[in-house]
Amino acid sequence: GIVTIGSAVAVFYSYFYLLVPRYLGKNNLKFILITVAIVVSYPILKYFLDQQLSISSLQTLQLNPGEDPRTVIVMGQEMGRRLFTLFWIIPFALVSRFMVDWFKNKRIKSIMETQQLKSELAMLRNQVNPHFLFNVLNNIDAMVYPHSEEASEAIMKLSSIMRYMLYESDSDFVKINQEMNYIK
């Protein structure tokens, strides 16, 4: 009942929050030794806990199986059930912890990639002096305009696109009609 669920929850959270993060991958031998100790001691500790709380599953059985051979069989079955409980709790805790860590690492990686892209864009913006660039484009336009209106128009469009990329696309969201205008 409640004691079985409580002990199962205690084992699950011990693995999920303590044993897996602290030992698995860093000190695998220690993790294995602790797991073996838990697997060996859990049924016995649960037996004594049941005795102290007068829980009926093993209450009538004593650790003196010499009197009735059926007592050994029933005790073995009870211990087997407790081991079975561990053999689904521990893997469930491991898989749960790995999934939580995987999603957390994936989110951190995504944030880092976004930050790296923002840093690269900021670095490019800092490398290109916008005022110098626009002054050069205006000077080229002034030289080209008398000879070719098409070239002058192309230079002004390039200037507009550069201005948009440097100043207006810095925000996380851009209005779709504004973006479509610059694409055209």
Secondary structure, DSSP 8 states (H G I E B T S, - for coil): -HHHHHHHHHHHHIIIIIIHHHHTTT-HHHHHHHHHHHHHHHHHHHHHHHHHTT-HHHHT--S-TTS-HHHHHHHHHHHHHHHHHHHHHHHHHHHHHHHHHHHHHHHHHHHHHHHHHHHHHHHHHHHS-HHHHHHHHHHHHHHHTTT-HHHHHHHHHHHHHHHHHHHGGGSS---HHHHHHHH-
